[in-house]
Amino acid sequence: MIVVTGAAGQLGTDVINELEKRNIPHIGIDIADVDITDEAKIRNYLMEINDKFDVQAVIHCAAYTAVDKAEDEPELCYKVNVVGTENIVMICQDIGAEMIYISTDYVFDGKGDVPYEVDSTKEPMSVYGKSKLVGEEVVIKSLEKYYIVRISWVFGNTGNNFVKTMLKLSETKDEINVVADQIGSPTYTIDLAKLLCDIVLSEKYGVYHATNEGYCSWAEFATEIMRVSNASARCKINPITTEEFPTKAVRPKNSRLSKSSLNIAGFKRLPTWQDALERMIKSSATIET
């Protein structure tokens, strides 16, 4: 049995769908079911599941991900990303279950232009990034059977994300200013979910970077969104600098993540971000019609 936390979220939804496709026994839990920051409640909840079904692994998708908001409410961010993770880790330790911890490019300082390796120096520049790094450290310190998977620029068919924001803005705006000096790789949750399922069945423990292939700026990403959705004629993307679009949390200018760890372990790398974007927009259009 595999347990998925944050099952109603953007990534959790697609992980559940992928497990269903593969006929892998699973249970999804979300905040409506149990609060992972309440040690007693989450322990009782997962122990009951384990007694009935024998939990083999937990894919931990639940997280506080409001990057700018975290600067104003660091206690809540840490409560979810650190305390919540600690609670899950302790239960996995007690029942001998594996754990996949979803992490982020924000654990790095975002400087330079070289892709970060899994063991590159971690120097998070935001409350969110610091909380996710502490979560990583908790996992590494307490578990032997773990996978840490760092991702970036996540988008999918459910929940809010950059693609949906751009599509919505294009309906009412003639032009949109988008940052052009932050470089990274978008990650499509449907593609990532497939890889996570491959990883959790592999017993190839360790740290991985998993994004769709290729790099782009946010402005280039937005331009491609307009092109694929046939909105280019009515909405222009204006490239701007990070300094022209200040945010509460420091955004990494370099979010490039090396996927050499996937190669070494023999995992198939994800399709290009352009391919993923086309599939996402096409599937969204199908859902809407």
Secondary structure by P-SEA (a helix, b strand, c coil): cbbbcccccaaaaaaaaaaaaaccccccccccccccccaaaaaaaaaaaaaccccccccccccccaaaaaaacaaaaaaaaaaaaaaaaaaaaaabbbbbbbbcccccccccccccccccbbbbccaaaaaaaaaaaaaaacccbbbbbbbccccccccccaaaaaaaaaacccbbbbbccbbbbbbbaaaaaaaaaaaaacccbbbbbbcccccccaaaaaaaaaaaacccccbbbbbbcccccccccccccccbbbaaaaaaabbbbbccaaaaaaaaaaaaaaaac
